[in-house]
Amino acid sequence: MDDYVGPDNVVRFIEAFVESLDLAAAGFDRTLPKATGRPGYDPSDLLKLYIYGYLNRVRSSRRLEAETHRNRGA
């Protein structure tokens, strides 16, 4: 994955920033999955996507979903 993302790309900053946060202490109450049912999305991944969308002025959930497919390997 590192070969596809340049060293100065903003997503590297977003990744480092969100990974440095203690999401449980910040009030994210679903950081630990329940023992039953299917696991939900990782809150850190959703926060990274939200920050990416905010920085790139992508507010629609459909547009955010489209961004997740952009430039990915086939």
matplotlib code that plots the C-alpha trace (Angstrom):
import matplotlib.pyplot as plt

x = [0.0, 2.9, 3.9, 0.6, 0.5, 3.2, 5.2, 3.7, 0.1, -2.4, -3.7, -0.5, -1.0, -4.7, -3.5, -0.8, -3.2, -6.1, -3.8, -2.3, -5.7, -7.2, -10.7, -12.2, -11.1, -12.4, -15.9, -16.1, -18.2, -18.0, -14.3, -14.6, -16.8, -19.6, -19.2, -22.4, -23.4, -21.3, -18.5, -19.1, -16.8, -13.7, -14.3, -10.8, -11.4, -14.7, -13.0, -10.2, -12.8, -14.7, -11.5, -10.5, -13.9, -13.9, -10.5, -11.5, -15.0, -16.7, -19.8, -22.1, -21.9, -22.2, -19.3, -17.2, -17.9, -16.8, -13.6, -12.8, -12.8, -10.8, -7.2, -7.4, -5.6, -7.7]
y = [0.0, 2.4, 2.2, 3.8, 6.7, 9.4, 10.3, 13.8, 12.9, 14.2, 10.7, 9.9, 12.8, 11.8, 8.2, 9.3, 11.8, 9.4, 6.6, 8.9, 9.5, 7.6, 7.2, 5.7, 8.6, 11.0, 9.7, 7.1, 4.5, 1.8, 1.3, -2.3, -4.7, -6.7, -10.4, -11.1, -10.2, -8.9, -6.5, -2.9, -0.6, 0.4, 3.9, 5.0, 4.1, 6.1, 9.1, 8.9, 8.9, 11.8, 13.9, 13.1, 14.1, 17.3, 18.3, 17.6, 19.1, 15.8, 15.8, 13.3, 9.7, 8.5, 10.7, 9.5, 5.9, 6.7, 8.2, 4.9, 3.3, 5.9, 5.0, 1.6, -1.3, -3.6]
z = [0.0, 0.7, -2.9, -4.0, -1.6, -1.7, 1.4, 1.5, 0.9, 3.4, 4.2, 5.9, 8.3, 8.9, 9.6, 12.1, 13.8, 14.3, 15.5, 18.1, 19.7, 22.5, 21.1, 24.2, 26.3, 23.7, 24.1, 21.3, 23.1, 20.5, 20.4, 21.8, 19.9, 21.6, 22.0, 19.9, 16.4, 13.5, 14.4, 13.4, 11.5, 13.4, 14.8, 13.9, 10.2, 10.2, 11.8, 9.2, 6.4, 8.0, 8.3, 4.7, 3.5, 5.5, 4.2, 0.6, 0.9, 0.3, 2.5, 0.9, 2.1, -1.4, -2.5, 0.4, -0.6, -4.2, -2.8, -1.1, -4.5, -6.3, -7.1, -5.5, -7.1, -9.3]

ax = plt.figure().add_subplot(projection="3d")
ax.plot(x, y, z, "-o")
ax.set_aspect("equal")
plt.show()
